[in-house]
Amino acid sequence: MSCEKIIDKENFIVYECEEDKIAKIRENEDIIECDVKGFEIINPKKEVIKFIAIDNCLITSGEKIKRCDFALIKNNKTYLIELKTDVKPKNRNKKLKEALKQLKGCIQKFDNILECFVCFDKQVTLKSSWATKINTFLEEEGILLKIECKKEF
């Protein structure tokens, strides 16, 4: 499997199944390998977007660095995304902390990072403690952090 793919579809979903832990693009809505929400990309102008599977693909588990799941690159702007699937509400704070470490582990590997995302598989309400983490991330990394599962280009 190639870790990179160019895609110019109007809408697509990036997901990760628990079994193989590699981010993939769901191109055919009829084929569902596992029951996870995924990250939705809305691209109404069908512009070219480069998808890079990072965890267990570009960076393997043998490399002892924290890594997020995938990157999207459009017009030389990079977006890093960490998927947190099947997370119970009581574990979200812990998983968010882990996700931030994974995103930070990839920041030095990419140029022109515009935004980072943490995507839980269920709709979540932002907590005040998360707003603090978002502000701290912006101050420390100079990058906007969003806790959501959608990016519109």
N, C-alpha and C positions, 0 to 999 in steps of 0.2 A: 504494500500500500504506500502510495506517495503521501508525504506529509503536507504537500502544497497542492492547491487547486485554484484555478481561476474560474470565477462564476459571475455571470451577468444576468441572473434571473431577477424578476421583479420582487419575489418574496421567497425566502427559504428559511429553514430551521437548522440550527446546529445542535446536536444532541450527543449524549454519551451514555452508553449502556454500562451497567454495573460490572458485567462480565469482562469486557475487554478494556474499559477505561481509556478509550481513544475517541476524541471528538470527531464527529462525522457530519457531513451535510446530508440532510434528508431531502433528496431531490424528487422522489416520487412519494406523494402523500399516501398512496395505497400500501406502501411497504413500511411497516412499523416493527422494528426489531425489538424494542423494549418500551415500556410504558413510562416515559419521562416527558416533561413539558419541553425542555430545550430552550434555546435562545433564538428569537425571531429577528430576522433581518428584513427590513422593508426598503426596497430599492426601486421606486417607481420609474426612474429613468433608465433602469436596466444597465447601470454603469458597471464597469469592470471592478470587481472586488477580489483581492487575493486572500484566500483562506489558508491558514497554517495551523495544523494540528501540532501542539507543542508537547503536552504531557504524553509520555510513552510513544512518541514518534520523533519529532525534531530533537527532543531531549528525552533520553531513555531513563528508566528507573535505576540503571546502573550509575548514572551521574547523580551525585549526592547534593543536589541543589533543589530548593523549592521551585516549583514551576506551575504556571497556570495551564488551563486546558487548551486554549487556542487564541490566535490573533487574527484580526481582519485588517487588511491594508487597502486603503482607497486614496488615490491621489497623494501618495507618499505620507499619509497620516495613518498612524497605527492605533488600533483599539485592542486591548488585552481583556480576555474574558475568562472567568473562573466559574464553572458550573458546580453547584452544590445540590445534588439530587437526593431525594428521599431523606430529607432532614426533618426530624420532628421539631415542633416549635420550641421545646425546652432546650434543644441543642443548637439553635441558630446563632446565639452569641459566640459560642465556642467555634462553630464552623466559619463564622464571619472572620474571626481572628486568624484562623488557619488560611482562609482565602486571601486575606491581605498579605500574609507572608508569601503565599504562592505568587501573587501578582508582583510583589516587590522583587522576588527572585528572578523575574523575567524582564524587569524594566531595563536593566543594563544591556540586555541582549538585542534590544530593538531601538530604532531611531524614531523621532517625531511622534511620541505617544501622546495622543490627544485625550483619550479617556480610558478608564478601566471600569470593568463591570463585574459584579458578583450577582449571579443568577441562582436564586433558589427555585426549586421545581414547583412551588406553590406560591400564590400571590401573598406577599407579606406587607405588613404595615410598618413603616419606618419608625423605629424607636428613637427617643431622644439620645440615648447612648450611641446609637448608630450615627446620628447627625454629628456627634463629636468625633467619631472615627473618620467620617467623611472629611470633616474640616482638617483634622490632623494629617490625613493622607495628602490632602492638597498642600498643606504647609510643608510637609516633609519631602514630598516627591514632586510637587509642582504639577500634579496631574489630577484632573477631575475624576472622582470615584462615584459610580452610580450603583445602587442596589436595585436592579431591575433586569428584565429578561427580553428587552426589545431595543433595537437601534434602527432608527430611520435615517436614511441617507438622502 
